[in-house]
Amino acid sequence: MSDDKGQAENVQDLSGFVQGLLQQMQDKFQTMSDQILGRMDDMSSRLDDLEKNIGELMKQAGVEEQSKAEEGANGDEATSS
């Protein structure tokens, strides 16, 4: 009987140990997931700012008007051919 009791204690100890490890892994994965999502949000904001700044620079340089004029000219050439 003492062997059965000892085995039951070993199984409970092992079960508790495994549950503890799984909880630690889950906590670490949750922390990493939160960090990754935070960094992705930061990157998204930076990309939005970059896109806005590039658009402003293009507008200041007159690139948009030139591009539209070229598209219009290309479209006219295609229809007149």
matplotlib code that plots the C-alpha trace (Angstrom):
import matplotlib.pyplot as plt

x = [0.0, 2.8, 4.0, 0.6, 0.7, 4.2, 3.3, 0.2, 2.4, 4.9, 2.1, 0.7, 4.2, 4.8, 1.4, 2.0, 5.4, 4.1, 1.2, 3.7, 5.9, 2.9, 1.8, 5.3, 5.3, 1.9, 2.9, 6.1, 4.2, 1.6, 4.3, 6.0, 2.7, 2.0, 5.4, 5.1, 1.7, 2.9, 5.9, 3.6, 1.3, 4.4, 5.6, 2.1, 2.1, 5.6, 4.6, 1.6, 3.8, 6.3, 3.6, 2.2, 5.6, 6.4, 3.1, 3.8, 7.3, 5.9, 3.3, 6.0, 8.2, 5.2, 5.5, 1.8, 1.0, 3.8, 2.5, -1.1, 0.1, 2.1, -0.8, -3.1, -0.6, -0.1, -3.8, -4.2, -1.5, -3.1, -6.5, -5.1, -3.0]
y = [0.0, 2.4, 1.9, 2.9, 6.0, 6.9, 6.5, 8.7, 11.4, 11.1, 11.5, 14.5, 16.1, 15.5, 16.8, 20.0, 20.4, 20.1, 22.5, 25.0, 24.8, 25.2, 28.2, 29.8, 29.1, 30.6, 33.7, 34.1, 33.7, 36.2, 38.7, 38.2, 38.5, 41.8, 43.1, 42.1, 43.7, 46.9, 47.0, 46.4, 49.3, 51.5, 50.5, 51.1, 54.7, 55.3, 54.1, 56.3, 59.3, 58.4, 58.1, 61.5, 63.1, 61.6, 62.9, 66.4, 66.4, 65.2, 68.0, 70.6, 69.3, 69.5, 65.8, 65.2, 67.8, 66.5, 62.9, 63.9, 65.9, 63.0, 60.6, 62.9, 63.2, 59.5, 58.9, 61.4, 59.7, 56.3, 57.5, 59.4, 56.4]
z = [0.0, 0.8, -2.8, -4.2, -1.9, -3.0, -6.7, -6.2, -4.6, -7.5, -10.0, -8.2, -7.9, -11.6, -12.5, -10.4, -12.0, -15.5, -14.8, -13.4, -16.5, -18.8, -16.9, -17.1, -20.9, -21.3, -19.4, -21.5, -24.7, -23.6, -22.8, -26.1, -27.9, -26.2, -27.1, -30.7, -31.0, -29.4, -31.8, -34.8, -33.6, -33.3, -36.8, -38.3, -36.8, -38.1, -41.6, -41.6, -40.6, -43.3, -46.0, -44.9, -45.0, -48.5, -49.8, -48.5, -50.0, -53.3, -53.2, -52.4, -55.2, -57.7, -58.5, -58.3, -60.9, -63.2, -62.8, -63.6, -66.6, -67.9, -67.4, -69.2, -72.1, -72.2, -72.3, -75.1, -77.1, -76.6, -77.9, -80.8, -82.1]

ax = plt.figure().add_subplot(projection="3d")
ax.plot(x, y, z, "-o")
ax.set_aspect("equal")
plt.show()
